[in-house]
Amino acid sequence: MRQYKVGIIGATGMVGQRFLLLLENHPWFNVVAVAASPRSKGKRLEDAIGAKWAFETPIPEKYKDMIVFDATADKEEIASMVDFVFCAVDMKKDEIKALEEAYAKLECPVCSNNSANRLVEDVPMIVPELNPEHLEVIEAQKKRLGTKRGFIAVKSNCSIQSYVPALHPLRKFGITDVLACTYQAISGAGKTFETWPEMVDNLIPFIGGEEEKSEVEPMKVWGSVEDGKIVKAVTPLITTQCLRVPVSDGHTAAVFVKFENKPERDEILKIWEEFAGEPQTLNLPSAPKQFIHYFEEDNRPQAQLDRNLEGGMAVSVGRLREDVMFDYKFVCLSHNTLRGAAGGGVLMAELLAAKGYFD
Ligand SMILES: NC(=O)c1ccc[n+]([C@@H]2O[C@H](COP(=O)([O-])OP(=O)(O)OC[C@H]3O[C@@H](n4cnc5c(N)ncnc54)[C@H](OP(=O)(O)O)[C@@H]3O)[C@@H](O)[C@H]2O)c1
């Protein structure tokens, strides 16, 4: 596989730091440019991150002395240095949209972790095991942007990464209704217990915009490609409640589901066990060998025990049982800054690379 030069836009943030760790020894991707806000411009990356470094593993030596670019002012220089960029920034939606389009128009593909472009019809929102066929719309997007190789591809919100993979292979039974309550870790807000001490011994029953994303984004992931656009699915009906809980990493979802044709419990377990997608077939470097792990123990999955399964790229499921109002209920867990953010972004980029989108 050829080597690709990569930029990280938002390298000083929580997700950006995850990218740094995941790409330290990546077999295909080499980080050659890091960028953040004008506040960080010109600083050594280690100094720009300072006390915001959020992981026990220290910042890798190879990145410490890299000089941070200004993501907006230096975009031409960055685009000329790299084959593509990862983007995870804390800016206003319209500013992110403009920034990502500007990179794409500089013929620099963007693998985005931001929500700004997620619902644009010709921007694929990819969970690599679920909807790799949506990459098709990139051709139409390039026409709209007037580019030859520049485009934007996004990954979905971290909350849906826990329950949509488990529902996806069950769609053949005609899922009609889904209720999902998510219990979301504080790293999802870019925070640790040090930076958000109010979350110790606490629960906050509101995460801005999260319920809307959790209900709408699955419909795009399950949508179909028509005339260069992704047309959203119209079923199932999904309702969610998203709560912030005092967990450092790992989003849990309690899921209830109703089918047109109710499958047997054993059938569901067999489908989860056998479920694999293109990342597994293509043997992509970050792909989990087993995408969905089912636990028979009543007290699993647990955030502390199971979030790092397969490098934090697998989805853990447990407690599948019949329900009196719906057909079944179960619990899912995924690591929100690995599978749900940077890891999911890296896997999407590996899929794009394997399919020649960066050549
Ligand atoms: N945390 C998660 O689990 C998660 C999951 C999925 C998606 N996301 C999304 O990923 C994005 C980043 O999240 P995060 O948790 O990493 O946030 P964060 O820790 O607050 O980091 C924000 C990053 O954005 C940069 N930034 C802020 N203003 C900027 C500007 N005007 N121009 C360029 N860069 C600017 C910051 O640079 P400075 O250091 O210079 O300020 C920093 O690198 C958000 O869109 C978030 O919704 C997060």
The ligand as an SDF file (V2000), in Angstrom:
LIG
                    3D

 48 52  0  0  0  0  0  0  0  0999 V2000
  -15.0360   14.2780   21.6900 N   0  0  0  0  0  0  0  0  0  0  0  0
  -15.7630   13.3790   21.0120 C   0  0  0  0  0  0  0  0  0  0  0  0
  -16.0140   12.2340   21.4640 O   0  0  0  0  0  0  0  0  0  0  0  0
  -16.2790   13.6940   19.6450 C   0  0  0  0  0  0  0  0  0  0  0  0
  -16.9050   12.6860   18.9340 C   0  0  0  0  0  0  0  0  0  0  0  0
  -17.3180   12.9220   17.6390 C   0  0  0  0  0  0  0  0  0  0  0  0
  -17.1740   14.1620   17.0950 C   0  0  0  0  0  0  0  0  0  0  0  0
  -16.5920   15.1670   17.7860 N   0  0  0  0  0  0  0  0  0  0  0  0
  -16.4620   16.4590   17.1180 C   0  0  0  0  0  0  0  0  0  0  0  0
  -15.0870   16.7380   16.8750 O   0  0  0  0  0  0  0  0  0  0  0  0
  -14.8790   18.1380   16.9420 C   0  0  0  0  0  0  0  0  0  0  0  0
  -13.7880   18.4380   17.9420 C   0  0  0  0  0  0  0  0  0  0  0  0
  -14.1800   17.9360   19.2200 O   0  0  0  0  0  0  0  0  0  0  0  0
  -13.1490   17.8790   20.4300 P   0  0  0  0  0  0  0  0  0  0  0  0
  -13.8410   17.1210   21.4850 O   0  0  0  0  0  0  0  0  0  0  0  0
  -11.8230   17.3970   19.9380 O   0  0  0  0  0  0  0  0  0  0  0  0
  -13.0480   19.4520   20.8170 O   0  0  0  0  0  0  0  0  0  0  0  0
  -11.9050   20.1990   21.6380 P   0  0  0  0  0  0  0  0  0  0  0  0
  -11.1580   19.2720   22.5010 O   0  0  0  0  0  0  0  0  0  0  0  0
  -12.5660   21.3800   22.2490 O   0  0  0  0  0  0  0  0  0  0  0  0
  -10.8640   20.7050   20.4890 O   0  0  0  0  0  0  0  0  0  0  0  0
  -11.2220   21.7080   19.6030 C   0  0  0  0  0  0  0  0  0  0  0  0
  -10.1360   21.9190   18.5260 C   0  0  0  0  0  0  0  0  0  0  0  0
  -10.6330   22.9150   17.6320 O   0  0  0  0  0  0  0  0  0  0  0  0
   -9.6230   23.9070   17.4810 C   0  0  0  0  0  0  0  0  0  0  0  0
  -10.2140   25.1910   17.1670 N   0  0  0  0  0  0  0  0  0  0  0  0
  -11.0150   25.9640   17.9470 C   0  0  0  0  0  0  0  0  0  0  0  0
  -11.3130   27.1190   17.3040 N   0  0  0  0  0  0  0  0  0  0  0  0
  -10.6880   27.0580   16.0970 C   0  0  0  0  0  0  0  0  0  0  0  0
  -10.5790   27.9420   14.9790 C   0  0  0  0  0  0  0  0  0  0  0  0
  -11.1860   29.1270   14.9790 N   0  0  0  0  0  0  0  0  0  0  0  0
   -9.8530   27.5400   13.9020 N   0  0  0  0  0  0  0  0  0  0  0  0
   -9.2340   26.3410   13.8980 C   0  0  0  0  0  0  0  0  0  0  0  0
   -9.2650   25.4610   14.9230 N   0  0  0  0  0  0  0  0  0  0  0  0
   -9.9950   25.8280   16.0140 C   0  0  0  0  0  0  0  0  0  0  0  0
   -8.9050   23.9350   18.8250 C   0  0  0  0  0  0  0  0  0  0  0  0
   -7.6580   24.5940   18.6720 O   0  0  0  0  0  0  0  0  0  0  0  0
   -6.9710   25.4590   19.8750 P   0  0  0  0  0  0  0  0  0  0  0  0
   -6.3330   24.4700   20.8080 O   0  0  0  0  0  0  0  0  0  0  0  0
   -5.9730   26.2910   19.1720 O   0  0  0  0  0  0  0  0  0  0  0  0
   -8.0670   26.2260   20.5380 O   0  0  0  0  0  0  0  0  0  0  0  0
   -8.7950   22.4370   19.0710 C   0  0  0  0  0  0  0  0  0  0  0  0
   -7.7590   21.8870   18.3030 O   0  0  0  0  0  0  0  0  0  0  0  0
  -16.2320   18.7810   17.2870 C   0  0  0  0  0  0  0  0  0  0  0  0
  -16.8680   19.1710   16.0840 O   0  0  0  0  0  0  0  0  0  0  0  0
  -16.9700   17.6360   17.9300 C   0  0  0  0  0  0  0  0  0  0  0  0
  -18.3650   17.7860   17.7870 O   0  0  0  0  0  0  0  0  0  0  0  0
  -16.1310   14.9590   19.0670 C   0  0  0  0  0  0  0  0  0  0  0  0
  1  2  1  0
  2  3  2  0
  2  4  1  0
  4  5  1  0
  4 48  2  0
  5  6  2  0
  6  7  1  0
  7  8  2  0
  8  9  1  0
  8 48  1  0
  9 10  1  0
  9 46  1  0
 10 11  1  0
 11 12  1  0
 11 44  1  0
 12 13  1  0
 13 14  1  0
 14 15  2  0
 14 16  1  0
 14 17  1  0
 17 18  1  0
 18 19  2  0
 18 20  1  0
 18 21  1  0
 21 22  1  0
 22 23  1  0
 23 24  1  0
 23 42  1  0
 24 25  1  0
 25 26  1  0
 25 36  1  0
 26 27  1  0
 26 35  1  0
 27 28  2  0
 28 29  1  0
 29 30  1  0
 29 35  2  0
 30 31  1  0
 30 32  2  0
 32 33  1  0
 33 34  2  0
 34 35  1  0
 36 37  1  0
 36 42  1  0
 37 38  1  0
 38 39  2  0
 38 40  1  0
 38 41  1  0
 42 43  1  0
 44 45  1  0
 44 46  1  0
 46 47  1  0
M  CHG  2   8   1  16  -1
M  END
$$$$
